[in-house]
């Protein structure tokens, strides 16, 4: 589908540019909060007297509810209105950020992070579906998704930097307080830029059972994944949690096939390339998210970088992501999404393999910077390619669902990667410490194993991408996309 005279470029207008800036600000805020607390964790632990086991939930709590409520948030936006969901989610996010910054105990901070994740799960699918329904297929769509993908990739790196600066210069509480003015701007912009929606749908036949099964299944799955490194993959508890999640999600699938107005119309997977794009995002994000986690630990615990130094080390990668995303978005109409995703994943895999050889007495300029820069080029390409492929050909009334799917894939992949690679790293570290190896040597060896596994995951992502539909701007076919008895809009 190309832009015609009937569809003049919305992006070329002032309102179009402001709309793009607005939705990207929403995405950036929610993505950055997944990493902004990383380097502040030692200070948080000291001030609030966290136990080592509880500290992980400052990170995992956000990931849990963000991933767990994503599908419900996306579909709810389609049914009751994207602006309503975005405004409600932003209010939840702002209040929970305030609570997090004012926290005086570990319990309150973890609760605030759980609430933050819930707000983000309401905000991001709504914002991405506003983007895809505002900008038509073609150059507008590619440019808009290119900017979105660039900012999503930048957020992981820039979040670590911002967290280091804020926690060291202003105090750890400011990694939460900094969200408040941004949330105010988002709320103002939402009412000015997003048209007021009519009453979207009758909820008398809302799939409440499907909503419960999907949310409970996703929550239990993410919970099991983030807990597995601590309690063990083979323990009865982990096996029971993963089995329970599988049963809930299987029940959800059966319910969706039988329900008159399903929460999650499974026919959305008839859209060519959507399933493959989401699978690529799960596998690739397992590698990318874990890379930032382990390299940050290496810089702080082995090289003894300060919070600001560890954060600043990622600044060059932000330029790499921006350049790669810009170039990739321009190449989409020429070569399509498939080669961009596959090449980006292979480039990133090579860079992560390079980083898996970091020495105990490493140098930033020779051992870290080259690998991080090369990785950033792959990260930008993968994000732009996957976001474009996952949104192509999606009907407007399913845009929120498609956005929720790709974002749920992102955070499910992050949780999966941390769980698997942390277990690999921890096992190696414990083995070496048991034979009295020096702690820096043991830590570095554990990071080697984890990063090597992350590189293999990125190779697998490239292989999956090679089987995806190659979208060049034309709408992907929907293979007779029909849902039984759709819920009608109110007059």
C-alpha positions as CSV (number, residue, x, y, z in Angstrom):
1,X,0.0,0.0,0.0
2,X,1.4,3.4,-1.0
3,X,0.5,6.9,0.1
4,X,-1.7,8.5,-2.5
5,X,-3.3,11.9,-2.9
6,X,-6.1,10.6,-0.8
7,X,-3.7,9.9,2.0
8,X,-1.4,13.0,2.2
9,X,1.6,12.6,4.4
10,X,0.3,13.1,8.0
11,X,3.9,13.1,9.2
12,X,4.7,16.2,7.1
13,X,2.2,18.2,9.2
14,X,3.0,19.9,12.5
15,X,0.3,17.8,14.2
16,X,1.8,14.6,12.7
17,X,5.3,15.5,14.0
18,X,3.9,16.3,17.5
19,X,1.9,13.0,17.5
20,X,5.0,11.0,16.7
21,X,7.0,12.8,19.4
22,X,4.2,12.2,21.8
23,X,3.8,8.4,21.3
24,X,7.5,7.9,21.2
25,X,7.8,9.7,24.5
26,X,5.4,7.3,26.0
27,X,7.3,4.3,24.7
28,X,10.7,5.7,25.8
29,X,9.4,6.4,29.3
30,X,8.2,2.9,29.8
31,X,11.2,1.2,28.2
32,X,13.7,3.3,30.1
33,X,12.2,2.4,33.5
34,X,13.1,-1.2,32.9
35,X,16.8,-0.3,33.1
36,X,17.1,3.1,34.9
37,X,17.2,1.5,38.4
38,X,20.0,-1.0,37.5
39,X,23.0,0.9,38.8
40,X,21.1,2.4,41.7
41,X,20.4,-1.0,43.2
42,X,23.5,-1.0,45.5
43,X,22.4,2.4,47.0
44,X,18.8,1.3,47.3
45,X,19.9,-1.9,49.1
46,X,22.0,0.1,51.6
47,X,19.3,2.8,52.3
48,X,16.3,0.5,52.6
49,X,18.1,-2.5,54.0
50,X,17.1,-4.9,51.3
51,X,18.0,-8.5,51.5
52,X,19.9,-9.8,48.5
53,X,17.0,-12.1,47.5
54,X,14.4,-9.2,47.7
55,X,16.6,-6.7,45.8
56,X,16.0,-8.5,42.5
57,X,12.3,-7.6,42.7
58,X,13.0,-4.0,42.2
59,X,13.8,-5.0,38.6
60,X,11.7,-8.1,38.3
61,X,8.5,-6.6,39.8
62,X,8.3,-4.1,37.0
63,X,9.0,-6.8,34.4
64,X,6.4,-9.1,36.0
65,X,3.3,-6.9,35.7
66,X,4.5,-5.2,32.5
67,X,4.6,-8.5,30.7
68,X,1.7,-10.1,32.6
69,X,-0.9,-7.4,31.9
70,X,0.3,-6.5,28.4
71,X,-2.3,-8.6,26.4
72,X,-5.1,-7.4,28.6
73,X,-4.0,-3.8,28.3
74,X,-3.7,-4.0,24.5
75,X,-7.1,-5.5,23.9
76,X,-8.8,-3.3,26.4
77,X,-7.5,-0.3,24.4
78,X,-9.1,-1.7,21.2
79,X,-12.4,-2.2,23.1
80,X,-12.8,0.8,25.3
81,X,-10.6,3.4,23.7
82,X,-6.8,3.9,23.3
83,X,-6.8,7.4,24.8
84,X,-8.7,6.3,27.8
85,X,-6.2,3.4,28.4
86,X,-3.3,5.7,27.8
87,X,-4.5,8.4,30.2
88,X,-5.4,5.8,32.9
89,X,-2.1,4.0,32.6
90,X,-0.1,7.3,32.7
91,X,-2.0,8.3,35.9
92,X,-1.1,4.9,37.5
93,X,2.5,5.2,36.3
94,X,2.8,8.7,37.8
95,X,1.3,7.8,41.2
96,X,3.4,4.7,41.5
97,X,6.6,6.6,40.5
98,X,5.8,9.1,43.3
99,X,5.2,6.2,45.7
100,X,8.5,4.6,44.7
101,X,10.5,7.8,45.2
102,X,8.9,8.2,48.7
103,X,9.4,4.6,49.7
104,X,10.8,4.0,53.2
105,X,10.8,0.2,53.1
106,X,11.5,-2.6,50.7
107,X,7.9,-3.7,50.6
108,X,6.6,-0.3,49.5
109,X,9.2,0.0,46.8
110,X,8.5,-3.4,45.4
111,X,4.7,-2.6,45.4
112,X,5.4,0.6,43.6
113,X,7.4,-1.2,40.9
114,X,4.6,-3.7,40.5
115,X,2.1,-0.8,40.0
116,X,4.5,0.9,37.6
117,X,4.6,-2.2,35.4
118,X,0.8,-2.3,35.4
119,X,0.6,1.3,34.2
120,X,3.2,0.7,31.5
121,X,1.2,-2.3,30.3
122,X,-1.8,0.0,29.8
123,X,0.3,2.8,28.2
124,X,2.6,1.2,25.6
125,X,0.1,-0.9,23.5
126,X,-2.2,2.1,23.4
127,X,0.6,4.4,22.2
128,X,1.9,2.0,19.6
129,X,-1.6,1.4,18.2
130,X,-2.2,5.2,18.1
131,X,1.0,5.4,16.0
132,X,0.1,2.6,13.6
133,X,-3.5,3.9,13.1
134,X,-2.3,7.5,12.7
135,X,0.4,6.9,10.1
136,X,-0.7,5.0,6.9
137,X,1.3,2.1,5.3
138,X,4.3,3.4,3.3
139,X,7.0,6.0,4.0
140,X,5.1,7.6,6.9
141,X,4.6,4.2,8.7
142,X,8.3,3.2,8.1
143,X,9.6,6.5,9.4
144,X,7.3,6.5,12.4
145,X,8.2,2.9,13.3
146,X,11.8,3.6,12.7
147,X,11.8,6.4,15.3
148,X,9.8,4.2,17.7
149,X,12.3,1.3,17.2
150,X,15.3,3.6,17.6
151,X,14.0,5.1,20.9
152,X,13.0,1.6,22.2
153,X,16.6,0.5,21.6
154,X,18.1,3.6,23.0
155,X,16.1,3.3,26.2
156,X,17.9,0.3,27.4
157,X,21.3,1.9,27.1
158,X,20.3,5.5,28.0
159,X,18.3,4.2,31.0
160,X,21.5,2.8,32.6
161,X,23.3,6.1,32.0
162,X,20.5,8.2,33.4
163,X,20.2,5.9,36.4
164,X,23.9,6.3,37.2
165,X,23.8,10.1,36.9
166,X,20.7,10.6,38.9
167,X,21.5,8.1,41.7
168,X,25.0,9.4,42.2
169,X,24.4,13.2,41.8
170,X,20.8,13.6,43.1
171,X,20.1,10.4,45.0
172,X,18.4,7.1,44.1
173,X,14.9,8.5,44.7
174,X,15.2,10.7,41.6
175,X,15.2,7.7,39.3
176,X,11.5,7.6,40.2
177,X,10.8,11.3,40.7
178,X,12.1,12.1,37.2
179,X,9.1,10.4,35.7
180,X,6.6,12.8,37.2
181,X,7.1,15.9,34.9
182,X,7.2,13.5,31.9
183,X,3.9,12.0,32.9
184,X,2.3,15.5,33.2
185,X,3.5,16.4,29.7
186,X,2.1,13.1,28.3
187,X,-1.3,13.7,29.9
188,X,-1.5,17.2,28.5
189,X,-0.5,16.0,25.0
190,X,-2.9,13.0,25.1
191,X,-5.9,15.4,25.5
192,X,-4.6,17.8,22.8
193,X,-3.3,15.4,20.2
194,X,-5.4,12.2,20.4
195,X,-9.0,12.7,19.2
196,X,-11.7,12.0,21.7
197,X,-13.2,8.5,21.1
198,X,-16.8,7.6,20.9
199,X,-18.0,4.9,23.2
200,X,-16.1,2.0,21.6
201,X,-17.9,-1.2,22.3
202,X,-20.5,-2.9,24.4
203,X,-18.8,-4.8,27.2
204,X,-21.9,-6.9,28.0
205,X,-20.2,-9.9,26.3
206,X,-16.7,-9.1,27.4
207,X,-14.5,-12.2,27.7
208,X,-13.9,-12.0,31.5
209,X,-12.7,-15.6,31.7
210,X,-10.3,-15.1,28.9
211,X,-9.0,-11.9,30.6
212,X,-8.4,-13.8,33.8
213,X,-6.8,-16.8,32.2
214,X,-4.4,-14.7,30.0
215,X,-3.4,-12.4,32.7
216,X,-2.9,-15.1,35.3
217,X,-1.0,-17.3,32.9
218,X,1.3,-14.5,31.8
219,X,1.9,-13.4,35.4
220,X,2.7,-16.9,36.6
221,X,5.0,-17.6,33.6
222,X,7.0,-14.4,34.1
223,X,7.1,-15.0,37.8
224,X,8.5,-18.5,37.3
225,X,11.1,-17.3,34.9
226,X,12.4,-14.5,37.1
227,X,12.5,-16.7,40.2
228,X,14.1,-19.8,38.5
229,X,17.7,-18.7,38.9
230,X,17.2,-18.4,42.7
231,X,15.1,-21.4,43.5
232,X,16.5,-23.7,40.8
233,X,15.1,-24.9,37.4
234,X,14.6,-28.5,38.5
235,X,12.9,-27.7,41.8
236,X,9.3,-28.8,42.5
237,X,8.3,-25.2,42.9
238,X,9.7,-24.0,39.5
239,X,8.2,-27.1,37.6
240,X,4.8,-26.5,39.3
241,X,4.8,-22.8,38.4
242,X,5.8,-23.4,34.8
243,X,3.2,-26.3,34.5
244,X,0.5,-24.1,36.1
245,X,1.3,-21.3,33.6
246,X,1.1,-23.8,30.7
247,X,-2.3,-25.0,31.9
248,X,-3.7,-21.5,32.3
249,X,-2.5,-20.5,28.9
250,X,-3.8,-23.7,27.3
251,X,-7.2,-23.0,29.0
252,X,-7.0,-19.5,27.6
253,X,-6.5,-20.8,24.1
254,X,-9.5,-23.2,24.4
255,X,-11.6,-20.4,25.7
256,X,-10.7,-18.0,22.9
257,X,-11.7,-20.6,20.3
258,X,-15.1,-21.1,21.9
259,X,-16.0,-17.5,23.0
260,X,-18.3,-15.4,20.9
261,X,-16.3,-12.2,21.5
262,X,-12.8,-13.4,22.4
263,X,-10.4,-11.2,24.2
264,X,-7.6,-12.5,22.0
265,X,-8.9,-13.5,18.5
266,X,-6.5,-16.2,17.5
267,X,-7.2,-15.5,13.9
268,X,-4.8,-12.6,14.2
269,X,-2.0,-15.1,13.6
270,X,-3.3,-15.5,10.0
271,X,-1.5,-12.2,9.3
272,X,1.6,-13.3,7.5
273,X,4.8,-12.8,9.4
274,X,3.2,-11.6,12.7
275,X,3.9,-14.9,14.6
276,X,7.5,-15.0,13.3
277,X,8.2,-11.4,14.2
278,X,7.0,-11.9,17.8
279,X,9.1,-15.1,18.1
280,X,12.2,-13.2,16.8
281,X,11.5,-10.5,19.5
282,X,11.4,-13.1,22.3
283,X,14.6,-14.8,21.3
284,X,16.5,-11.6,20.4
285,X,15.5,-9.7,23.5
286,X,16.7,-12.6,25.7
287,X,20.1,-11.8,24.3
288,X,20.0,-8.0,24.3
289,X,18.5,-7.5,27.7
290,X,20.9,-9.9,29.3
291,X,23.9,-8.3,27.6
292,X,23.2,-5.0,29.4
293,X,22.7,-6.8,32.7
294,X,25.9,-8.8,32.6
295,X,28.1,-6.1,31.2
296,X,26.9,-3.7,33.9
297,X,27.8,-6.3,36.6
298,X,31.2,-6.8,35.0
299,X,31.9,-3.0,35.0
300,X,30.8,-2.5,38.6
301,X,32.0,-5.7,40.3
302,X,35.1,-6.6,38.3
303,X,36.4,-3.3,36.9
304,X,35.0,-1.4,39.9
305,X,33.4,1.4,37.8
306,X,31.4,4.0,39.7
307,X,27.6,4.4,39.0
308,X,28.2,7.3,36.6
309,X,31.2,5.6,34.9
310,X,29.1,2.4,34.3
311,X,26.2,4.5,32.9
312,X,28.4,6.7,30.7
313,X,30.0,3.6,29.2
314,X,26.8,3.0,27.3
315,X,26.5,6.5,25.8
316,X,28.3,5.6,22.5
317,X,25.8,2.8,21.9
318,X,22.9,5.3,21.8
319,X,24.5,6.9,18.7
320,X,24.9,3.5,17.1
321,X,21.3,2.5,17.7
322,X,20.1,5.9,16.3
323,X,22.2,5.6,13.2
324,X,21.3,2.0,12.6
325,X,17.5,2.6,13.1
326,X,17.6,5.6,10.7
327,X,19.4,3.7,8.0
328,X,17.2,0.6,8.5
329,X,13.9,2.5,8.3
330,X,15.1,3.9,4.9
331,X,16.0,0.5,3.6
332,X,12.7,-1.2,4.5
333,X,11.0,-0.2,1.2
334,X,14.0,-1.5,-0.8
335,X,15.0,-4.8,0.7
336,X,12.2,-5.5,3.3
337,X,12.1,-6.5,6.9
338,X,13.5,-10.0,6.6
339,X,17.1,-9.2,5.6
340,X,17.2,-6.2,8.0
341,X,16.2,-8.3,11.0
342,X,18.4,-11.3,10.1
343,X,21.5,-9.2,9.3
344,X,21.0,-7.1,12.5
345,X,20.7,-10.2,14.6
346,X,23.8,-11.7,13.1
347,X,25.8,-8.5,13.6
348,X,24.7,-8.3,17.2
349,X,25.5,-12.0,17.7
350,X,29.1,-11.4,16.5
351,X,29.4,-8.4,18.9
352,X,28.1,-10.3,21.9
353,X,30.5,-13.2,21.1
354,X,33.3,-10.6,21.1
355,X,32.1,-9.4,24.5
356,X,32.0,-13.0,25.8
357,X,35.8,-12.9,25.8
358,X,36.2,-10.0,28.2
359,X,39.3,-10.3,30.4
360,X,39.5,-9.9,34.2
361,X,41.7,-6.9,33.8
362,X,39.8,-5.4,30.9
363,X,40.0,-2.0,29.2
364,X,36.9,-0.1,28.1
365,X,38.4,1.2,24.9
366,X,39.7,-2.2,23.6
367,X,37.6,-4.8,25.3
368,X,34.1,-3.2,25.7
369,X,33.6,-0.2,23.4
370,X,34.1,-2.0,20.0
371,X,31.7,-4.8,20.9
372,X,29.1,-2.4,22.4
373,X,29.2,-0.2,19.3
374,X,28.8,-3.2,16.9
375,X,26.0,-4.6,19.0
376,X,24.2,-1.3,18.9
377,X,24.1,-1.4,15.1
378,X,22.4,-4.8,15.3
379,X,20.0,-3.7,18.0
380,X,18.7,-0.7,16.0
381,X,18.1,-2.9,12.9
382,X,16.4,-5.7,14.8
383,X,14.0,-3.3,16.7
384,X,13.0,-1.4,13.5
385,X,12.6,-4.5,11.4
386,X,10.6,-6.4,14.0
387,X,8.3,-3.5,15.0
388,X,7.5,-2.9,11.3
389,X,6.9,-6.6,10.5
390,X,4.7,-7.1,13.6
391,X,2.4,-4.2,12.6
392,X,2.1,-4.7,8.9
393,X,-1.4,-5.5,7.6
394,X,-3.0,-5.4,11.1
395,X,-6.7,-4.1,11.0
396,X,-7.2,-1.0,13.0
397,X,-9.5,-2.7,15.4
398,X,-6.7,-5.2,16.3
399,X,-3.9,-2.6,16.4
400,X,-3.8,-2.6,20.2
401,X,-3.7,-6.4,20.3
402,X,-0.8,-6.5,17.8
403,X,1.1,-3.8,19.7
404,X,0.6,-5.7,23.0
405,X,1.8,-8.9,21.4
406,X,5.1,-7.5,20.2
407,X,5.7,-5.7,23.5
408,X,4.8,-8.7,25.6
409,X,7.3,-10.6,23.4
410,X,9.9,-8.0,24.3
411,X,9.6,-8.4,28.1
412,X,8.9,-12.1,28.0
413,X,12.2,-12.5,26.1
414,X,13.9,-10.3,28.7
415,X,12.7,-12.4,31.6
416,X,13.5,-15.6,29.8
417,X,17.0,-14.5,29.0
418,X,17.8,-13.3,32.5
419,X,16.4,-16.6,34.0
420,X,18.4,-18.9,31.7
421,X,21.6,-16.9,31.4
422,X,21.7,-16.1,35.2
423,X,21.5,-19.8,35.9
424,X,24.3,-20.5,33.5
425,X,26.5,-17.7,34.9
426,X,25.8,-18.6,38.6
427,X,26.6,-22.3,38.0
428,X,30.0,-21.4,36.6
429,X,30.8,-18.9,39.3
430,X,29.9,-21.3,42.1
431,X,32.0,-24.0,40.5
432,X,35.1,-21.8,40.4
433,X,34.6,-20.3,43.9
434,X,34.3,-23.9,45.2
435,X,37.9,-24.5,44.0
436,X,39.0,-21.2,45.6
437,X,39.3,-19.1,42.4
438,X,39.5,-15.4,43.0
439,X,36.1,-13.7,42.9
440,X,36.9,-11.4,39.9
441,X,38.1,-14.5,38.0
442,X,35.0,-16.5,38.9
443,X,32.6,-13.6,38.1
444,X,34.3,-13.0,34.7
445,X,34.1,-16.7,33.8
446,X,30.5,-16.8,34.7
447,X,29.8,-13.7,32.5
448,X,31.7,-15.4,29.6
449,X,29.3,-18.4,29.7
450,X,26.2,-16.2,29.9
451,X,27.2,-13.9,27.0
452,X,28.2,-16.8,24.8
453,X,24.7,-18.3,25.3
454,X,23.2,-14.8,24.5
455,X,25.2,-14.8,21.3
456,X,23.7,-18.2,20.3
457,X,20.2,-16.9,21.0
458,X,20.8,-14.0,18.6
459,X,22.0,-16.5,15.9
460,X,18.7,-18.4,16.5
461,X,16.7,-15.1,16.1
462,X,18.4,-14.5,12.7
463,X,17.4,-18.0,11.6
464,X,13.8,-17.5,12.6
465,X,13.8,-14.1,10.8
466,X,14.9,-15.8,7.6
467,X,11.5,-17.6,7.6
468,X,9.4,-14.5,8.2
469,X,7.4,-12.7,5.6
470,X,9.4,-10.0,3.9
471,X,7.4,-6.8,4.3
472,X,8.4,-3.9,2.1
473,X,5.6,-1.5,2.9
474,X,2.7,-3.3,1.4
475,X,0.2,-4.6,3.8
476,X,0.7,-8.2,4.8
477,X,-2.1,-10.5,3.8
478,X,-4.6,-11.4,6.5
479,X,-5.7,-14.7,5.1
480,X,-9.4,-14.1,5.3
481,X,-9.2,-12.4,8.7
482,X,-12.6,-12.8,10.2
483,X,-13.6,-12.9,13.9
484,X,-16.9,-14.5,14.8
485,X,-19.6,-12.0,15.8
486,X,-17.3,-8.9,16.4
487,X,-18.4,-6.5,19.1
488,X,-20.0,-3.6,17.4
489,X,-19.2,0.0,18.0
490,X,-21.9,2.1,19.6
491,X,-23.5,4.6,17.4
